[in-house]
């Protein structure tokens, strides 16, 4: 996946924080979506209720004491309070999937209605994940006091640190008024990847971090009411260590940015220790927005995401996304189109379209997706039939379970 993070360039610090200090992340309680990270319909959480009741029974047996079960009202209120507290524990660093540009996004994300003082930092999900620290500097570090909520310091946050929790993924958008709307209830971090339909223009990819001793599963008291400790919520932001200088491959200037703005950003990047230019040894490139007439000279590929706002969960919707991608651009200008279907059992399917200037510079089909997904990819050249296909091991197993090639890209 191609992802972009939009930034203001009104002042040098707007970019310096990214390249020199790490990934700034906002506490979920600070986002505009009031339901950010919250389960919307608690009544449907029957499986969660059963799990917590079993936990409570085990705790009561250990205490050798019978405790009165909570009423439905008490339990539902407990779940709501739990998710409010869990929301305070999670911080998110947000990106936008794809290279398609929306003027609304440029204006809002760079805080400039004139679309002059802004840029978008581009990377891929693979580079993003590899830029995160895999191991903590001090695996056994714990300076907590008895009874206090331990918080891993920013310098010790890492993928394999058991005292914190890091998750990455694409957000899914929901019509929360609809009866069939469902959010995972047992995984607090997972709920942080579900948002209301008002935000589906974002196509958001995010890193979510819980720096506290993580509540990976919901715990309960002896009555079966979920509970979690509440952290100090004075801090609205945190920054987490990442190899951000290595992560970025290009910066796209805002649609109305000119030579003055481009020279300014280039000068800042040089101060940050980055080599800017088109040479092979350059660290990063500066390119124009797709709204500029000369974009053909600076963009060798474009990509878009579809299906993450598939409110009906239908295959027809995904087929419509495919058809739209195949009709969207001029085949004379973009003669190679890759259609990539990604499927995870927990979150359903989404589709990416990639347009390339020529087949020589196009990505290998096997580069798409990740090992934890089912991935199918097809290449169409010059509006002809499918030129090539590829699927990963997970997709092969999935197809075999559903009758050989029942889920083949040709049928999609």
KEKE-3310 file (N, C-alpha, C; in steps of 0.2 Angstrom, whole numbers, plus 5000, padded with zeros to 4 digits):
npx = (5004:5003:5005:5001:5006:5000:5006:5008:5018:5020:5029:5046:5046:5035:5039:5051:5048:5044:5054:5065:5061:5052:5037:5023:5009:4992:4981:4967:4955:4956:4952:4941:4930:4918:4915:4926:4936:4926:4914:4898:4886:4881:4872:4873:4884:4885:4893:4904:4899:4897:4910:4916:4908:4912:4925:4923:4916:4927:4936:4928:4928:4941:4942:4933:4920:4903:4896:4885:4878:4879:4866:4859:4859:4869:4880:4881:4884:4896:4903:4903:4910:4922:4927:4928:4939:4949:4950:4957:4969:4975:4985:4986:4994:4992:4989:4985:4979:4984:4987:4978:4971:4962:4954:4948:4955:4968:4966:4961:4970:4982:4979:4977:4967:4971:4979:4993:5004:5009:5012:5014:5020:5026:5026:5028:5017:5025:5038:5035:5032:5044:5051:5048:5054:5059:5063:5064:5074:5078:5072:5067:5064:5055:5049:5038:5027:5020:5003:5002:4998:5008:5019:5026:5041:5044:5056:5057:5047:5042:5039:5040:5039:5033:5026:5019:5008:5007:4999:4995:4985:4972:4958:4941:4925:4909:4891:4884:4872:4865:4857:4864:4877:4893:4906:4922:4922:4930:4943:4951:4961:4958:4945:4949:4951:4939:4928:4916:4904:4905:4918:4924:4930:4943:4951:4959:4975:4983:4994:4992:4995:4997:5004:5004:5004:4997:4979:4976:4966:4949:4947:4939:4930:4926:4912:4910:4910:4917:4934:4947:4962:4963:4973:4983:4977:4982:4992:4990:4997:5009:5026:5034:5048:5055:5062:5061:5068:5073:5061:5053:5050:5047:5041:5026:5022:5010:4995:4995:5007:5023:5039:5045:5040:5044:5058:5060:5056:5065:5077:5076:5075:5088:5095:5090:5098:5096:5098:5092:5084:5084:5093:5100:5106:5100:5091:5077:5063:5056:5041:5027:5010:4996:4987:4994:4999:5011:5012:5014:5027:5033:5027:5027:5019:5002:4990:4975:4963:4949:4933:4934:4924:4913:4898:4887:4894:4895:4899:4896:4898:4912:4915:4911:4920:4931:4928:4927:4940:4946:4941:4944:4956:4965:4970:4980:4989:4991:4996:4997:4988:4986:4976:4973:4967:4964:4962:4956:4951:4945:4942:4936:4936:4946:4950:4964:4969:4982:4991:5002:5016:5023:5027:5040:5044:5035:5028:5033:5021:5021:5025:5015:5004:5003:5010:5001:4989:4976:4981:4977:4982:4981:4986:4983:4985:4986:4972:4968:4965:4967:4984:4993:4994:4994:4995:4996:5002:4992:4981:4980:4978:4965:4958:4958:4951:4938:4934:4944:4948:4939:4938:4945:4954:4950:4936:4932)
npy = (4994:5011:5025:5041:5055:5070:5087:5103:5117:5128:5132:5128:5118:5110:5100:5096:5090:5077:5072:5072:5069:5059:5049:5058:5056:5056:5056:5046:5052:5064:5066:5071:5063:5057:5045:5038:5024:5017:5005:5005:4999:4991:4981:4970:4963:4949:4938:4943:4946:4933:4928:4937:4933:4920:4923:4930:4919:4911:4919:4920:4907:4906:4915:4908:4912:4917:4929:4941:4942:4955:4967:4968:4982:4987:4980:4984:4997:4996:4991:5002:5011:5005:5005:5019:5022:5014:5020:5031:5026:5024:5030:5037:5038:5045:5041:5043:5032:5028:5037:5045:5062:5073:5089:5093:5086:5091:5104:5103:5094:5101:5113:5124:5133:5138:5130:5130:5131:5118:5100:5082:5068:5053:5035:5018:5004:4993:4999:5008:4999:4992:5003:5005:5002:4986:4979:4982:4994:4992:4977:4973:4983:4992:5003:5005:5008:5000:4996:5007:5013:5007:5014:5013:5021:5032:5030:5017:5010:4997:4984:4971:4973:4968:4976:4986:4990:4989:4992:4991:4996:4997:5009:5005:5010:5014:5014:5019:5020:5009:4994:4982:4985:4982:4981:4974:4968:4962:4966:4979:4988:4985:4990:5003:5005:5007:5018:5031:5034:5047:5050:5044:5048:5049:5037:5030:5025:5018:5019:5012:5015:5008:5013:5009:4996:4984:4982:4969:4959:4960:4962:4958:4962:4953:4952:4951:4963:4973:4980:4993:5001:5019:5030:5045:5058:5070:5073:5076:5072:5061:5056:5043:5033:5031:5026:5038:5046:5037:5031:5039:5041:5051:5068:5076:5091:5104:5108:5121:5126:5134:5138:5145:5139:5125:5126:5131:5119:5110:5116:5114:5100:5097:5103:5094:5083:5076:5070:5078:5075:5069:5059:5043:5040:5049:5053:5057:5063:5078:5081:5087:5090:5080:5088:5097:5102:5096:5084:5071:5070:5067:5057:5041:5031:5028:5026:5019:5016:5005:5000:5000:5006:4998:4997:4988:4976:4968:4958:4963:4977:4977:4973:4983:4993:4988:4988:5002:5006:5001:5009:5022:5029:5036:5024:5026:5034:5028:5013:5001:4992:4987:4976:4973:4962:4962:4952:4949:4939:4945:4958:4958:4961:4972:4983:4987:4998:5000:5011:5011:5019:5012:4995:4991:4998:4995:4988:4972:4959:4951:4959:4965:4967:4958:4945:4941:4942:4937:4938:4942:4946:4955:4959:4970:4975:4988:4989:4976:4959:4950:4950:4944:4935:4933:4925:4924:4913:4911:4915:4905:4894:4898:4898:4885:4879:4884:4877:4875:4886:4895:4908:4915:4928:4931:4928:4937)
npz = (5000:4996:5005:5012:5022:5026:5028:5035:5029:5034:5044:5048:5058:5056:5047:5053:5065:5061:5053:5062:5075:5076:5076:5078:5088:5091:5106:5107:5112:5107:5094:5081:5079:5089:5092:5091:5092:5100:5105:5097:5098:5111:5115:5107:5110:5114:5115:5121:5133:5138:5139:5149:5159:5162:5165:5177:5185:5187:5194:5206:5210:5214:5224:5232:5235:5232:5222:5218:5202:5190:5185:5168:5165:5173:5168:5154:5156:5162:5152:5143:5151:5152:5138:5136:5145:5139:5127:5131:5133:5121:5107:5091:5075:5060:5042:5025:5013:4997:4981:4976:4975:4985:4985:4997:5007:5005:5009:5023:5030:5029:5034:5026:5016:5004:4998:4997:5006:5010:5010:5006:5013:5007:5008:5009:5016:5019:5021:5031:5042:5043:5048:5061:5078:5082:5093:5111:5119:5132:5137:5150:5157:5170:5180:5188:5202:5216:5213:5204:5187:5175:5163:5148:5143:5130:5123:5124:5118:5107:5094:5099:5113:5128:5137:5131:5117:5100:5085:5068:5053:5041:5042:5044:5038:5045:5044:5057:5062:5057:5059:5057:5060:5067:5079:5083:5100:5110:5108:5113:5106:5092:5090:5088:5075:5068:5061:5059:5045:5041:5039:5029:5018:5021:5019:5028:5035:5050:5064:5079:5096:5112:5126:5139:5151:5142:5138:5131:5130:5136:5153:5168:5183:5198:5197:5184:5176:5165:5166:5167:5171:5172:5163:5166:5158:5153:5144:5127:5116:5110:5105:5095:5093:5077:5061:5052:5043:5034:5030:5021:5004:4994:4993:4990:4984:4988:4978:4974:4977:4974:4966:4976:4988:4986:4985:4998:5006:5001:5006:5020:5021:5017:5028:5038:5035:5023:5006:4992:4977:4960:4957:4958:4971:4979:4994:4994:4985:4978:4972:4960:4964:4959:4953:4945:4929:4924:4930:4924:4921:4934:4941:4941:4944:4950:4964:4971:4984:4987:4994:5007:5013:5012:5015:5014:5014:5002:4988:4975:4977:4978:4965:4958:4961:4956:4942:4941:4943:4932:4922:4924:4921:4907:4895:4886:4892:4904:4903:4910:4922:4938:4948:4964:4976:4993:5007:5024:5037:5048:5044:5032:5014:5003:4990:4979:4966:4955:4944:4930:4921:4912:4908:4911:4922:4932:4947:4954:4954:4965:4975:4981:4995:5011:5022:5031:5026:5014:4997:4981:4964:4949:4932:4920:4903:4892:4891:4888:4889:4905:4909:4918:4933:4951:4967:4985:4997:5007:5000:4991:4999:5004:4992:4989:4999:4996:4985:4974:4962:4965:4970:4961:4953:4940:4940:4949)
capx = (5000:5006:5002:5004:5005:4999:5009:5009:5025:5020:5035:5051:5045:5030:5043:5057:5046:5043:5061:5070:5059:5048:5030:5019:5003:4986:4976:4960:4950:4957:4950:4934:4925:4916:4914:4933:4938:4921:4909:4892:4880:4883:4868:4874:4890:4883:4899:4908:4896:4898:4917:4917:4904:4916:4931:4920:4916:4934:4938:4924:4930:4948:4940:4929:4915:4898:4895:4879:4879:4877:4861:4860:4860:4876:4885:4881:4887:4903:4907:4904:4916:4929:4929:4930:4945:4953:4951:4962:4976:4978:4987:4986:4998:4987:4991:4980:4980:4984:4990:4973:4971:4956:4956:4946:4960:4973:4964:4960:4975:4988:4977:4978:4962:4973:4983:5000:5009:5007:5015:5012:5025:5024:5030:5023:5016:5030:5043:5033:5032:5051:5055:5047:5058:5057:5065:5065:5081:5078:5066:5065:5063:5049:5050:5032:5026:5014:4997:5001:4998:5015:5019:5033:5044:5044:5062:5057:5041:5044:5034:5040:5039:5026:5023:5015:5005:5007:4995:4994:4980:4968:4952:4935:4920:4903:4885:4883:4865:4862:4856:4869:4884:4896:4913:4924:4921:4935:4950:4951:4965:4954:4940:4951:4951:4933:4926:4909:4904:4907:4925:4926:4935:4950:4955:4965:4979:4985:4998:4989:5000:4995:5011:5003:5003:4991:4973:4975:4960:4946:4947:4933:4930:4922:4905:4909:4910:4924:4937:4954:4965:4963:4979:4983:4976:4984:4995:4986:5001:5016:5030:5037:5054:5054:5067:5057:5072:5073:5054:5050:5053:5046:5036:5022:5020:5003:4993:4997:5014:5027:5046:5047:5039:5048:5065:5060:5056:5072:5082:5074:5077:5096:5097:5089:5103:5093:5100:5086:5085:5082:5099:5099:5109:5096:5087:5070:5062:5051:5037:5021:5003:4993:4983:4998:4999:5017:5013:5016:5035:5035:5023:5027:5013:4997:4986:4969:4960:4942:4930:4934:4918:4908:4893:4883:4898:4894:4904:4894:4902:4919:4916:4910:4926:4936:4926:4928:4947:4948:4938:4945:4961:4967:4974:4986:4993:4993:4994:4997:4984:4986:4971:4975:4962:4966:4956:4957:4945:4942:4939:4934:4940:4947:4954:4968:4971:4989:4992:5009:5017:5025:5027:5046:5045:5029:5030:5031:5014:5022:5027:5009:5001:5007:5009:4995:4983:4975:4982:4977:4984:4980:4989:4980:4990:4983:4965:4967:4963:4972:4991:4997:4990:4998:4992:5001:5001:4986:4976:4980:4974:4958:4954:4957:4945:4932:4933:4949:4949:4932:4939:4950:4953:4946:4929:4931)
capy = (5000:5018:5029:5048:5059:5077:5091:5110:5119:5135:5133:5122:5113:5106:5094:5094:5085:5071:5069:5072:5067:5053:5049:5061:5052:5059:5052:5045:5056:5071:5066:5074:5057:5056:5037:5035:5018:5015:5001:5009:4995:4986:4976:4965:4960:4943:4934:4947:4945:4926:4928:4940:4930:4915:4926:4931:4913:4908:4923:4919:4901:4907:4918:4904:4916:4918:4936:4942:4944:4962:4968:4970:4989:4988:4977:4988:5004:4994:4990:5009:5015:5002:5008:5026:5022:5011:5025:5036:5023:5023:5035:5035:5041:5043:5042:5042:5027:5029:5043:5050:5068:5077:5096:5094:5083:5095:5110:5102:5091:5105:5119:5129:5133:5140:5124:5133:5130:5111:5094:5075:5063:5047:5029:5012:5001:4989:5003:5010:4994:4991:5008:5004:4998:4979:4977:4988:4995:4988:4973:4971:4990:4993:5007:5006:5007:4995:4999:5012:5011:5007:5017:5012:5027:5033:5027:5009:5007:4993:4979:4965:4975:4965:4981:4990:4987:4992:4989:4995:4994:5002:5010:5003:5015:5011:5018:5016:5019:5003:4988:4977:4988:4978:4982:4969:4970:4959:4969:4987:4991:4984:4995:5010:5005:5008:5025:5033:5035:5054:5051:5039:5051:5049:5031:5031:5020:5021:5016:5014:5013:5009:5013:5007:4988:4984:4977:4966:4956:4963:4959:4959:4961:4946:4952:4951:4970:4975:4986:4994:5007:5025:5034:5052:5060:5077:5073:5075:5069:5057:5054:5037:5032:5027:5028:5042:5048:5031:5029:5042:5041:5057:5073:5079:5098:5106:5109:5128:5128:5136:5137:5147:5134:5120:5128:5131:5112:5107:5118:5111:5093:5097:5104:5087:5078:5072:5072:5079:5076:5063:5054:5036:5041:5054:5051:5059:5067:5082:5081:5091:5087:5077:5093:5101:5099:5092:5078:5065:5069:5066:5052:5035:5026:5031:5020:5021:5011:5005:4994:5000:5009:4993:4996:4982:4970:4964:4957:4968:4983:4976:4972:4990:4996:4985:4991:5009:5007:5000:5014:5028:5033:5035:5019:5028:5037:5023:5007:4995:4993:4981:4976:4969:4961:4960:4949:4947:4936:4949:4964:4958:4963:4979:4982:4993:4999:5003:5013:5012:5022:5007:4989:4990:5001:4992:4983:4964:4957:4947:4964:4968:4964:4956:4938:4940:4943:4933:4943:4941:4952:4954:4964:4971:4979:4991:4988:4970:4954:4949:4948:4940:4935:4930:4925:4922:4906:4912:4915:4898:4890:4900:4896:4877:4878:4886:4874:4876:4893:4898:4915:4918:4935:4931:4928:4944)
capz = (5000:4996:5011:5013:5028:5024:5033:5034:5028:5036:5048:5048:5063:5054:5044:5057:5070:5057:5051:5067:5081:5076:5074:5083:5089:5095:5110:5103:5114:5105:5088:5080:5079:5096:5093:5089:5097:5105:5102:5097:5100:5116:5117:5103:5113:5118:5116:5126:5140:5140:5141:5155:5165:5163:5169:5184:5188:5189:5200:5212:5213:5217:5230:5236:5237:5227:5221:5214:5195:5188:5180:5161:5164:5176:5164:5149:5159:5163:5145:5140:5154:5150:5132:5137:5148:5134:5122:5134:5133:5114:5103:5084:5070:5054:5035:5020:5008:4990:4978:4973:4979:4986:4987:5004:5011:5005:5013:5030:5033:5029:5037:5021:5011:4997:4995:4995:5011:5012:5007:5008:5014:5004:5009:5008:5022:5021:5023:5037:5047:5044:5051:5068:5082:5083:5100:5115:5121:5139:5138:5157:5160:5173:5186:5191:5209:5217:5213:5199:5181:5172:5156:5145:5141:5123:5120:5125:5114:5102:5092:5104:5120:5131:5141:5127:5112:5094:5080:5061:5049:5037:5045:5041:5040:5046:5045:5064:5064:5054:5064:5056:5061:5072:5080:5088:5106:5114:5107:5113:5100:5086:5090:5086:5068:5065:5062:5056:5038:5039:5038:5024:5012:5023:5017:5033:5038:5056:5069:5086:5101:5119:5130:5146:5151:5138:5139:5125:5131:5141:5159:5172:5190:5200:5195:5176:5173:5162:5169:5165:5174:5169:5164:5166:5151:5152:5137:5121:5110:5111:5099:5096:5089:5070:5056:5048:5037:5029:5028:5016:4997:4991:4995:4985:4986:4988:4971:4972:4979:4968:4967:4983:4993:4984:4987:5006:5008:4999:5010:5026:5020:5017:5035:5041:5033:5018:5000:4988:4970:4956:4956:4962:4977:4983:4999:4994:4979:4978:4965:4960:4965:4952:4950:4941:4922:4922:4934:4920:4922:4940:4944:4937:4946:4955:4967:4975:4988:4987:4997:5015:5015:5009:5020:5013:5014:4996:4982:4970:4978:4976:4958:4955:4963:4950:4936:4941:4942:4925:4917:4927:4917:4899:4894:4882:4897:4910:4899:4914:4928:4943:4953:4970:4981:5000:5012:5030:5039:5053:5042:5025:5008:5000:4983:4977:4959:4953:4937:4929:4915:4907:4911:4913:4929:4936:4953:4953:4957:4971:4980:4984:5001:5017:5023:5036:5022:5007:4992:4974:4960:4942:4928:4913:4899:4887:4891:4885:4895:4910:4906:4922:4939:4956:4973:4990:5000:5010:4995:4988:5004:5004:4986:4989:5004:4993:4978:4969:4960:4966:4972:4957:4950:4934:4942:4953)
cpx = (5004:5002:5005:5002:5005:5002:5008:5016:5025:5026:5040:5049:5040:5033:5048:5054:5046:5050:5066:5068:5055:5041:5025:5012:4998:4982:4970:4955:4950:4954:4942:4928:4923:4916:4921:4935:4932:4916:4902:4886:4882:4879:4869:4881:4889:4889:4904:4906:4897:4905:4919:4913:4909:4922:4929:4919:4922:4937:4934:4926:4937:4947:4936:4923:4910:4896:4889:4881:4876:4870:4863:4862:4867:4881:4886:4885:4894:4907:4908:4910:4922:4931:4931:4937:4951:4955:4957:4969:4979:4979:4988:4990:4994:4990:4985:4983:4979:4987:4985:4972:4964:4958:4954:4951:4966:4972:4964:4966:4981:4986:4978:4973:4965:4978:4990:5005:5007:5011:5012:5018:5023:5029:5025:5022:5022:5036:5041:5034:5039:5054:5053:5052:5055:5058:5066:5072:5083:5072:5063:5063:5056:5050:5044:5032:5020:5008:4996:5001:5005:5014:5026:5035:5044:5050:5062:5051:5044:5039:5034:5041:5032:5023:5020:5012:5005:5003:4995:4989:4976:4961:4946:4929:4913:4897:4882:4876:4861:4862:4862:4877:4887:4904:4916:4924:4927:4942:4950:4955:4961:4949:4942:4952:4944:4930:4919:4910:4906:4914:4928:4930:4942:4954:4961:4968:4982:4989:4994:4994:4997:5002:5010:5003:4996:4985:4972:4968:4956:4946:4941:4934:4926:4915:4904:4909:4917:4927:4944:4956:4964:4969:4978:4982:4978:4988:4991:4990:5007:5019:5033:5042:5052:5060:5063:5061:5072:5066:5052:5053:5052:5041:5033:5020:5013:5001:4995:5003:5018:5034:5048:5046:5043:5055:5065:5060:5063:5077:5082:5077:5085:5098:5096:5094:5101:5096:5093:5088:5082:5087:5097:5101:5105:5092:5079:5069:5056:5047:5030:5015:5001:4989:4987:4998:5005:5017:5015:5024:5037:5032:5023:5022:5008:4993:4980:4967:4952:4939:4930:4928:4912:4903:4889:4887:4897:4899:4902:4898:4909:4920:4915:4916:4931:4934:4928:4936:4949:4946:4941:4950:4962:4972:4981:4991:4996:4991:4994:4993:4984:4980:4973:4969:4965:4961:4959:4951:4941:4939:4937:4938:4940:4951:4958:4969:4978:4989:4999:5010:5020:5027:5034:5047:5039:5032:5029:5025:5015:5024:5021:5007:5006:5006:5003:4989:4982:4976:4981:4978:4983:4983:4985:4984:4986:4976:4963:4965:4969:4979:4995:4993:4995:4994:4997:4998:4994:4980:4975:4976:4967:4954:4953:4951:4938:4931:4938:4950:4943:4933:4944:4949:4949:4938:4927:4930)
cpy = (5006:5022:5036:5051:5067:5082:5098:5112:5126:5137:5127:5117:5108:5100:5092:5089:5078:5068:5068:5070:5061:5054:5052:5058:5056:5054:5052:5049:5063:5071:5069:5069:5056:5049:5034:5030:5016:5010:5005:5005:4989:4980:4970:4961:4954:4939:4937:4946:4938:4925:4931:4936:4923:4917:4927:4925:4910:4912:4922:4912:4902:4910:4914:4908:4917:4925:4937:4945:4951:4962:4969:4978:4990:4985:4982:4995:5002:4994:4997:5012:5012:5005:5015:5026:5019:5016:5030:5033:5022:5029:5033:5040:5040:5045:5041:5037:5029:5036:5048:5056:5071:5084:5097:5091:5088:5101:5109:5099:5096:5112:5125:5129:5135:5135:5126:5130:5123:5106:5088:5071:5056:5041:5024:5009:4997:4993:5006:5005:4993:4997:5009:5000:4991:4977:4983:4988:4992:4984:4972:4978:4991:4997:5009:5005:5003:4999:5005:5009:5012:5010:5016:5019:5027:5029:5020:5006:5003:4987:4973:4967:4973:4970:4986:4986:4991:4989:4994:4992:4999:5003:5007:5008:5012:5016:5015:5016:5013:4998:4983:4979:4984:4980:4977:4972:4968:4962:4976:4990:4990:4989:5002:5010:5006:5015:5026:5035:5043:5055:5047:5041:5050:5043:5030:5024:5022:5016:5018:5011:5013:5008:5010:4999:4987:4979:4974:4962:4960:4959:4961:4959:4954:4946:4951:4957:4971:4981:4987:5000:5013:5029:5041:5054:5068:5078:5071:5071:5065:5056:5047:5036:5028:5030:5032:5045:5043:5030:5032:5042:5047:5061:5076:5086:5099:5108:5116:5130:5129:5135:5139:5142:5127:5121:5128:5124:5109:5109:5115:5104:5093:5098:5098:5082:5073:5075:5072:5079:5070:5058:5048:5036:5046:5050:5052:5063:5072:5082:5085:5087:5085:5083:5098:5098:5095:5086:5072:5064:5067:5060:5046:5030:5030:5025:5023:5015:5011:4999:4995:5003:5005:4992:4990:4975:4965:4963:4961:4974:4983:4976:4979:4994:4994:4988:4999:5011:5006:5005:5021:5033:5031:5029:5021:5031:5032:5016:5001:4996:4986:4982:4971:4969:4958:4957:4947:4944:4941:4955:4964:4960:4970:4978:4989:4993:5003:5005:5014:5015:5017:5001:4988:4992:4999:4988:4976:4963:4954:4952:4966:4964:4962:4949:4936:4941:4938:4939:4940:4947:4950:4960:4964:4976:4981:4989:4981:4965:4953:4946:4943:4940:4932:4930:4922:4915:4906:4912:4908:4893:4892:4898:4888:4876:4880:4883:4876:4884:4897:4905:4918:4925:4936:4931:4935:4949)
cpz = (5000:5001:5011:5019:5026:5030:5031:5033:5030:5040:5047:5052:5061:5051:5049:5062:5067:5056:5056:5074:5082:5074:5079:5083:5093:5099:5106:5105:5111:5097:5087:5081:5086:5097:5092:5094:5101:5101:5102:5099:5105:5117:5113:5105:5117:5120:5121:5133:5143:5142:5147:5161:5167:5167:5176:5188:5191:5194:5206:5215:5217:5224:5235:5239:5231:5227:5216:5207:5194:5184:5173:5161:5167:5171:5158:5151:5160:5157:5142:5144:5153:5143:5132:5140:5143:5129:5124:5133:5126:5110:5096:5080:5063:5047:5031:5014:5001:4988:4976:4978:4979:4988:4995:5008:5011:5010:5021:5033:5033:5032:5033:5016:5004:4994:4993:5000:5014:5008:5009:5008:5011:5006:5007:5015:5024:5024:5030:5043:5049:5048:5059:5072:5083:5090:5105:5117:5128:5140:5145:5160:5163:5180:5189:5199:5210:5217:5207:5192:5177:5165:5153:5142:5133:5119:5120:5121:5108:5100:5097:5111:5123:5135:5138:5121:5106:5088:5074:5057:5045:5042:5041:5043:5040:5046:5052:5066:5061:5059:5063:5058:5067:5072:5084:5095:5111:5114:5107:5107:5094:5085:5087:5079:5064:5067:5058:5049:5036:5038:5033:5018:5014:5020:5022:5035:5044:5060:5075:5091:5108:5123:5137:5146:5148:5140:5133:5124:5136:5147:5163:5179:5192:5199:5187:5173:5171:5165:5167:5169:5170:5169:5165:5159:5150:5146:5132:5115:5113:5105:5100:5091:5082:5066:5050:5042:5032:5026:5022:5009:4993:4994:4990:4988:4984:4981:4969:4975:4973:4970:4974:4988:4992:4987:4995:5009:5007:5004:5017:5026:5021:5024:5039:5039:5027:5011:4995:4981:4966:4954:4960:4969:4982:4988:4998:4988:4981:4971:4966:4962:4958:4949:4945:4934:4921:4926:4930:4920:4928:4944:4939:4939:4950:4958:4971:4979:4987:4991:5005:5018:5012:5014:5020:5014:5008:4991:4976:4971:4976:4968:4955:4956:4957:4944:4935:4940:4935:4920:4919:4923:4910:4899:4890:4887:4902:4907:4904:4921:4932:4947:4958:4975:4987:5004:5018:5033:5044:5050:5035:5020:5006:4994:4982:4969:4959:4946:4936:4922:4910:4911:4914:4921:4934:4941:4951:4957:4964:4977:4984:4990:5006:5018:5027:5032:5016:5002:4985:4970:4953:4938:4922:4910:4893:4885:4887:4891:4900:4908:4911:4929:4945:4963:4978:4992:5003:5006:4992:4992:5004:4998:4986:4994:5001:4986:4973:4968:4960:4967:4967:4954:4944:4935:4946:4947)
residu = (UNK:UNK:UNK:UNK:UNK:UNK:UNK:UNK:UNK:UNK:UNK:UNK:UNK:UNK:UNK:UNK:UNK:UNK:UNK:UNK:UNK:UNK:UNK:UNK:UNK:UNK:UNK:UNK:UNK:UNK:UNK:UNK:UNK:UNK:UNK:UNK:UNK:UNK:UNK:UNK:UNK:UNK:UNK:UNK:UNK:UNK:UNK:UNK:UNK:UNK:UNK:UNK:UNK:UNK:UNK:UNK:UNK:UNK:UNK:UNK:UNK:UNK:UNK:UNK:UNK:UNK:UNK:UNK:UNK:UNK:UNK:UNK:UNK:UNK:UNK:UNK:UNK:UNK:UNK:UNK:UNK:UNK:UNK:UNK:UNK:UNK:UNK:UNK:UNK:UNK:UNK:UNK:UNK:UNK:UNK:UNK:UNK:UNK:UNK:UNK:UNK:UNK:UNK:UNK:UNK:UNK:UNK:UNK:UNK:UNK:UNK:UNK:UNK:UNK:UNK:UNK:UNK:UNK:UNK:UNK:UNK:UNK:UNK:UNK:UNK:UNK:UNK:UNK:UNK:UNK:UNK:UNK:UNK:UNK:UNK:UNK:UNK:UNK:UNK:UNK:UNK:UNK:UNK:UNK:UNK:UNK:UNK:UNK:UNK:UNK:UNK:UNK:UNK:UNK:UNK:UNK:UNK:UNK:UNK:UNK:UNK:UNK:UNK:UNK:UNK:UNK:UNK:UNK:UNK:UNK:UNK:UNK:UNK:UNK:UNK:UNK:UNK:UNK:UNK:UNK:UNK:UNK:UNK:UNK:UNK:UNK:UNK:UNK:UNK:UNK:UNK:UNK:UNK:UNK:UNK:UNK:UNK:UNK:UNK:UNK:UNK:UNK:UNK:UNK:UNK:UNK:UNK:UNK:UNK:UNK:UNK:UNK:UNK:UNK:UNK:UNK:UNK:UNK:UNK:UNK:UNK:UNK:UNK:UNK:UNK:UNK:UNK:UNK:UNK:UNK:UNK:UNK:UNK:UNK:UNK:UNK:UNK:UNK:UNK:UNK:UNK:UNK:UNK:UNK:UNK:UNK:UNK:UNK:UNK:UNK:UNK:UNK:UNK:UNK:UNK:UNK:UNK:UNK:UNK:UNK:UNK:UNK:UNK:UNK:UNK:UNK:UNK:UNK:UNK:UNK:UNK:UNK:UNK:UNK:UNK:UNK:UNK:UNK:UNK:UNK:UNK:UNK:UNK:UNK:UNK:UNK:UNK:UNK:UNK:UNK:UNK:UNK:UNK:UNK:UNK:UNK:UNK:UNK:UNK:UNK:UNK:UNK:UNK:UNK:UNK:UNK:UNK:UNK:UNK:UNK:UNK:UNK:UNK:UNK:UNK:UNK:UNK:UNK:UNK:UNK:UNK:UNK:UNK:UNK:UNK:UNK:UNK:UNK:UNK:UNK:UNK:UNK:UNK:UNK:UNK:UNK:UNK:UNK:UNK:UNK:UNK:UNK:UNK:UNK:UNK:UNK:UNK:UNK:UNK:UNK:UNK:UNK:UNK:UNK:UNK:UNK:UNK:UNK:UNK:UNK:UNK:UNK:UNK:UNK:UNK:UNK:UNK:UNK:UNK:UNK:UNK:UNK:UNK:UNK:UNK:UNK:UNK:UNK:UNK:UNK:UNK:UNK:UNK:UNK:UNK:UNK:UNK:UNK:UNK:UNK:UNK:UNK:UNK:UNK:UNK:UNK:UNK:UNK:UNK:UNK:UNK:UNK:UNK:UNK:UNK:UNK:UNK:UNK:UNK:UNK:UNK:UNK)
# end
